[in-house]
Amino acid sequence: MKLYKELFEEFDYQTSAVEILSSSIAKNRIAPSYLFVGPKGVGQKEVALRFLEGIAKQGSEINNIRKRIQNRNYPDLHYVEPTYLYQGKLINQSIAKDKELKNHIKPQIRIDQIIELKMFLNKKPIESNLSMIFLEDAELLNESAANALLKTMEEPINGVLVLTSSRPDRLLKTIKSRCQIINFKGFNNLLLKEKIMNYKSSERFATNQTELISISNGSPELLQNNLEFLEEIPESIWYKITNLPTEALDALFLAKEITETINSEEQICMINWMQQFYWLREKNILKVKRLEKLKIQLKSYVNSRIAWEVTLIELSYVK
């Protein structure tokens, strides 16, 4: 048991998850499917890959398994992640982030990826006892892909599937019911502050710590992303969103400036921050609710400029 715990030695803050997974490997009681649930950036992906490493080592004497898994060249492990449709081509989410591609289309896991997954599971493993699947951000399965995955999970397989999700509420209940759920806890506020201070010093973070930590829901990855997004907001917009226009014409100009300057992800982050700001400063539930409506509209890919115009004009009347 101790040997398998060493797989997860950097993740001792996820005690429950590590105990369950270490025991599963030690007793060779591997479930067909797992769902790792928790805020982004608290170790689901890293622990999942260590878990699969432990499974791989049961059937192999090769010593460089960890490096090969990290480099995505281990023959018995297949990776599935959301993809963007960019200039007519599908781009993996991880590559899109590396290239800083700005795309207003939501990433998805698509049915072709699930077909590839099923074909992989049908092949005999080369080194390991089991074929292994790591599927990241399972909440981004589109409808046809989710149904295809469910059908695959209903069939007997000589393999193991590990799914991760920060939004399990968006997954089919039938998919969740076929998985062993492994819960990952979010970071407390003190740990979040320590993590972000290691990232970089920021005046904007220093003056807006409470709001930023609140909208990050215990996730260091989300906190870092939120800070990066907010750092991109020009000072002129930053001033105006904390001092909302009271005249309709000014509201129209601000809507134009926001939509021409800030991409959709940054707009969502900014709205989250505004909700916290106006709640903490004014306890104004009407502003919070109206901003929530705007956020839903933007996530539905309506015309963003019109949505901002209507919202800012309506907010100009809210006292």
C-alpha positions as CSV (number, residue, x, y, z in Angstrom):
1,M,0.0,0.0,0.0
2,K,2.8,2.4,0.9
3,L,4.4,1.8,-2.5
4,Y,1.3,2.9,-4.3
5,K,0.8,5.9,-2.0
6,E,4.3,7.1,-3.3
7,L,2.7,7.5,-6.7
8,F,0.7,10.4,-5.2
9,E,3.2,11.9,-2.7
10,E,2.9,15.4,-4.1
11,F,-0.9,15.3,-3.7
12,D,-1.3,14.6,0.0
13,Y,-3.7,17.5,0.3
14,Q,-6.2,15.3,-1.6
15,T,-6.2,12.6,1.2
16,S,-9.5,10.9,0.4
17,A,-8.9,10.5,-3.3
18,V,-5.3,9.3,-2.8
19,E,-6.4,6.7,-0.2
20,I,-9.1,5.3,-2.5
21,L,-7.0,5.1,-5.6
22,S,-3.9,3.7,-3.7
23,S,-6.1,1.0,-2.2
24,S,-7.7,0.1,-5.6
25,I,-4.3,-0.4,-7.2
26,A,-2.8,-2.3,-4.2
27,K,-5.8,-4.7,-4.1
28,N,-6.1,-4.9,-7.9
29,R,-9.7,-3.8,-7.8
30,I,-9.9,-1.5,-10.7
31,A,-13.4,-0.2,-11.7
32,P,-14.2,-0.1,-15.4
33,S,-14.9,3.7,-15.2
34,Y,-14.0,6.6,-12.8
35,L,-15.2,10.2,-12.6
36,F,-12.8,12.6,-10.9
37,V,-14.9,15.6,-9.7
38,G,-13.7,18.9,-8.3
39,P,-12.7,22.5,-9.1
40,K,-10.1,22.9,-11.9
41,G,-6.5,22.9,-11.0
42,V,-6.7,21.0,-7.7
43,G,-5.0,17.8,-9.0
44,Q,-7.6,15.8,-10.9
45,K,-5.6,15.5,-14.1
46,E,-2.2,14.9,-12.4
47,V,-3.7,12.3,-10.0
48,A,-5.5,10.6,-12.8
49,L,-2.3,10.2,-14.8
50,R,-0.5,8.9,-11.7
51,F,-3.3,6.4,-11.1
52,L,-3.0,5.2,-14.7
53,E,0.7,5.0,-14.2
54,G,0.1,2.7,-11.3
55,I,-2.2,0.5,-13.3
56,A,0.4,0.3,-16.2
57,K,3.2,-0.7,-13.8
58,Q,1.2,-3.8,-12.7
59,G,1.8,-5.4,-16.1
60,S,5.2,-3.9,-17.1
61,E,8.8,-4.0,-16.0
62,I,9.7,-0.9,-18.0
63,N,10.9,2.0,-15.8
64,N,10.1,5.1,-17.9
65,I,6.3,4.8,-17.8
66,R,5.8,8.1,-16.1
67,K,7.7,10.1,-18.7
68,R,6.0,8.3,-21.6
69,I,2.6,9.0,-20.1
70,Q,3.4,12.7,-19.6
71,N,4.7,12.9,-23.2
72,R,1.6,11.1,-24.5
73,N,3.5,8.3,-26.1
74,Y,2.6,5.3,-23.9
75,P,1.0,2.8,-26.2
76,D,-1.8,1.6,-23.9
77,L,-3.1,5.1,-22.9
78,H,-5.4,7.1,-25.2
79,Y,-6.1,10.8,-24.4
80,V,-9.3,12.6,-25.2
81,E,-9.8,16.3,-24.7
82,P,-12.1,19.0,-26.0
83,T,-11.4,20.5,-29.4
84,Y,-12.0,23.9,-31.0
85,L,-13.1,24.3,-34.6
86,Y,-10.5,26.8,-35.9
87,Q,-10.2,27.7,-39.6
88,G,-11.9,24.5,-40.6
89,K,-9.6,22.3,-38.5
90,L,-10.1,20.7,-35.1
91,I,-7.5,21.9,-32.5
92,N,-7.0,20.2,-29.2
93,Q,-7.8,22.4,-26.2
94,S,-4.2,22.1,-24.8
95,I,-2.7,23.2,-28.2
96,A,-5.2,26.0,-28.5
97,K,-4.1,27.4,-25.1
98,D,-0.5,27.1,-26.0
99,K,-1.0,29.0,-29.2
100,E,-3.2,31.5,-27.4
101,L,-5.9,31.1,-30.1
102,K,-8.8,33.4,-29.5
103,N,-12.0,31.5,-30.4
104,H,-15.6,32.4,-29.6
105,I,-16.8,28.8,-30.3
106,K,-17.1,26.6,-27.3
107,P,-14.8,23.6,-27.2
108,Q,-16.4,20.2,-27.4
109,I,-15.6,16.5,-27.2
110,R,-17.1,15.2,-30.5
111,I,-18.5,11.8,-31.6
112,D,-15.5,11.1,-33.9
113,Q,-13.3,11.2,-30.8
114,I,-15.5,8.7,-29.0
115,I,-15.4,6.4,-32.1
116,E,-11.6,6.6,-31.9
117,L,-11.8,5.8,-28.2
118,K,-13.9,2.7,-28.8
119,M,-11.5,1.5,-31.5
120,F,-8.6,1.9,-29.1
121,L,-10.4,-0.1,-26.4
122,N,-11.1,-2.9,-28.9
123,K,-7.3,-3.4,-29.4
124,K,-5.3,-5.7,-27.2
125,P,-3.0,-3.7,-24.9
126,I,0.7,-3.9,-25.7
127,E,2.5,-3.5,-22.4
128,S,-0.2,-3.0,-19.7
129,N,-2.8,-5.5,-18.5
130,L,-5.5,-3.0,-19.5
131,S,-6.2,-0.4,-22.2
132,M,-6.6,3.0,-20.5
133,I,-8.5,6.1,-21.5
134,F,-8.1,9.5,-20.0
135,L,-10.9,11.9,-20.9
136,E,-10.6,15.4,-19.7
137,D,-13.4,17.9,-19.1
138,A,-16.2,15.4,-19.7
139,E,-18.8,18.1,-19.2
140,L,-17.9,19.3,-22.7
141,L,-19.1,16.1,-24.4
142,N,-21.6,17.1,-27.1
143,E,-24.9,15.2,-27.2
144,S,-24.0,12.7,-29.8
145,A,-20.6,12.1,-28.2
146,A,-22.2,11.6,-24.7
147,N,-24.6,9.1,-26.0
148,A,-21.8,7.2,-27.9
149,L,-19.7,7.2,-24.7
150,L,-22.6,5.8,-22.7
151,K,-23.1,3.0,-25.2
152,T,-19.4,2.2,-24.9
153,M,-19.5,2.1,-21.1
154,E,-22.5,-0.3,-21.2
155,E,-20.4,-2.9,-23.1
156,P,-17.8,-5.1,-21.5
157,I,-14.3,-3.8,-22.0
158,N,-10.8,-4.9,-21.1
159,G,-9.9,-1.5,-20.0
160,V,-10.4,1.4,-17.7
161,L,-11.8,4.9,-18.4
162,V,-10.9,7.9,-16.2
163,L,-13.0,11.0,-16.8
164,T,-12.5,14.4,-15.1
165,S,-15.0,17.1,-14.7
166,S,-15.4,20.4,-12.8
167,R,-19.1,20.5,-13.8
168,P,-20.5,17.0,-13.2
169,D,-24.0,18.5,-13.2
170,R,-23.7,18.9,-17.0
171,L,-23.0,15.2,-17.5
172,L,-25.7,12.6,-18.3
173,K,-26.9,10.9,-15.1
174,T,-26.5,7.5,-16.8
175,I,-22.8,8.2,-17.4
176,K,-22.3,9.3,-13.8
177,S,-24.1,6.2,-12.5
178,R,-21.6,3.9,-14.4
179,C,-18.6,5.6,-12.8
180,Q,-16.9,5.4,-9.4
181,I,-17.0,9.0,-8.3
182,I,-13.7,10.3,-6.8
183,N,-14.1,13.7,-5.2
184,F,-11.4,16.4,-5.1
185,K,-11.7,19.2,-2.7
186,G,-11.2,22.9,-3.6
187,F,-8.4,24.9,-2.0
188,N,-9.2,27.2,0.9
189,N,-8.7,30.9,0.6
190,L,-5.3,30.9,2.3
191,L,-3.9,28.3,0.0
192,L,-5.3,30.1,-3.0
193,K,-3.5,33.3,-2.0
194,E,-0.3,31.3,-1.6
195,K,-0.7,29.8,-5.0
196,I,-1.4,33.0,-6.8
197,M,1.4,34.9,-5.1
198,N,3.8,32.3,-6.5
199,Y,2.4,33.2,-10.0
200,K,3.1,36.9,-10.0
201,S,2.6,40.1,-8.1
202,S,-0.3,42.1,-9.3
203,E,-1.6,45.5,-8.1
204,R,-5.0,44.6,-9.5
205,F,-5.1,41.3,-7.6
206,A,-3.9,43.1,-4.4
207,T,-6.8,45.5,-4.5
208,N,-9.4,43.0,-5.6
209,Q,-8.4,39.8,-3.7
210,T,-11.8,39.2,-2.1
211,E,-13.7,39.4,-5.4
212,L,-11.1,37.3,-7.3
213,I,-10.9,34.5,-4.7
214,S,-14.7,34.4,-4.4
215,I,-15.3,33.9,-8.1
216,S,-12.6,31.2,-8.3
217,N,-14.5,28.6,-6.3
218,G,-11.5,27.0,-4.7
219,S,-9.7,26.5,-8.0
220,P,-6.1,27.8,-8.4
221,E,-6.4,27.3,-12.2
222,L,-9.5,29.4,-12.4
223,L,-8.0,32.0,-10.1
224,Q,-5.0,32.3,-12.3
225,N,-7.1,32.5,-15.4
226,N,-9.4,35.1,-13.9
227,L,-6.4,37.2,-12.9
228,E,-4.9,36.9,-16.4
229,F,-8.2,37.9,-17.9
230,L,-8.7,40.9,-15.6
231,E,-5.1,42.1,-16.2
232,E,-6.1,42.4,-19.9
233,I,-8.9,44.8,-19.2
234,P,-7.9,48.4,-20.1
235,E,-7.9,50.9,-17.3
236,S,-10.6,53.0,-19.1
237,I,-13.0,50.0,-19.0
238,W,-12.0,49.0,-15.6
239,Y,-12.9,52.4,-14.2
240,K,-16.3,52.4,-16.0
241,I,-17.4,49.0,-14.8
242,T,-16.8,50.1,-11.2
243,N,-18.6,53.4,-11.9
244,L,-21.4,52.4,-14.2
245,P,-22.8,55.0,-16.6
246,T,-26.0,56.8,-15.7
247,E,-26.8,58.0,-19.2
248,A,-28.0,55.8,-22.1
249,L,-25.5,57.3,-24.5
250,D,-22.6,56.5,-22.2
251,A,-23.9,53.0,-21.8
252,L,-23.9,52.5,-25.6
253,F,-20.3,53.8,-25.8
254,L,-19.2,51.4,-23.0
255,A,-20.9,48.4,-24.7
256,K,-19.1,49.2,-27.9
257,E,-15.8,49.5,-26.1
258,I,-16.2,46.3,-24.2
259,T,-17.2,44.1,-27.2
260,E,-14.5,45.6,-29.5
261,T,-11.7,45.3,-26.9
262,I,-12.4,42.2,-24.8
263,N,-13.0,38.6,-26.0
264,S,-15.9,36.5,-24.8
265,E,-14.1,34.6,-22.1
266,E,-12.7,37.8,-20.6
267,Q,-16.2,39.3,-20.7
268,I,-17.6,36.4,-18.7
269,C,-14.8,36.7,-16.2
270,M,-15.4,40.4,-15.9
271,I,-19.1,39.9,-15.3
272,N,-18.4,37.4,-12.5
273,W,-16.1,39.9,-10.9
274,M,-18.7,42.7,-11.3
275,Q,-21.3,40.6,-9.6
276,Q,-19.0,40.1,-6.6
277,F,-18.0,43.8,-6.6
278,Y,-21.5,45.2,-6.6
279,W,-22.7,42.6,-4.0
280,L,-19.8,43.3,-1.6
281,R,-19.9,47.1,-2.1
282,E,-23.7,47.8,-2.4
283,K,-25.5,44.5,-1.5
284,N,-27.4,45.2,-4.7
285,I,-29.2,42.0,-5.7
286,L,-30.9,43.7,-8.7
287,K,-27.5,44.4,-10.3
288,V,-26.3,40.9,-9.5
289,K,-29.3,39.3,-11.1
290,R,-29.2,41.5,-14.2
291,L,-25.5,40.7,-14.7
292,E,-26.4,37.0,-14.3
293,K,-28.9,37.4,-17.1
294,L,-26.2,39.0,-19.3
295,K,-23.8,36.1,-18.6
296,I,-26.4,33.5,-19.6
297,Q,-27.0,35.5,-22.8
298,L,-23.3,35.7,-23.7
299,K,-22.9,32.0,-23.1
300,S,-25.8,31.4,-25.5
301,Y,-23.8,33.2,-28.2
302,V,-26.3,36.0,-28.7
303,N,-25.1,39.3,-30.2
304,S,-22.8,40.4,-27.5
305,R,-22.9,44.1,-28.2
306,I,-26.7,44.3,-28.1
307,A,-26.8,42.3,-24.9
308,W,-24.3,44.7,-23.3
309,E,-26.2,47.7,-24.5
310,V,-29.5,46.6,-23.1
311,T,-27.9,45.5,-19.8
312,L,-25.9,48.7,-19.2
313,I,-28.9,50.9,-20.1
314,E,-31.1,48.9,-17.6
315,L,-28.4,49.1,-15.0
316,S,-28.3,52.9,-15.3
317,Y,-31.7,52.9,-13.8
318,V,-30.9,50.6,-10.9
319,K,-30.1,52.4,-7.7
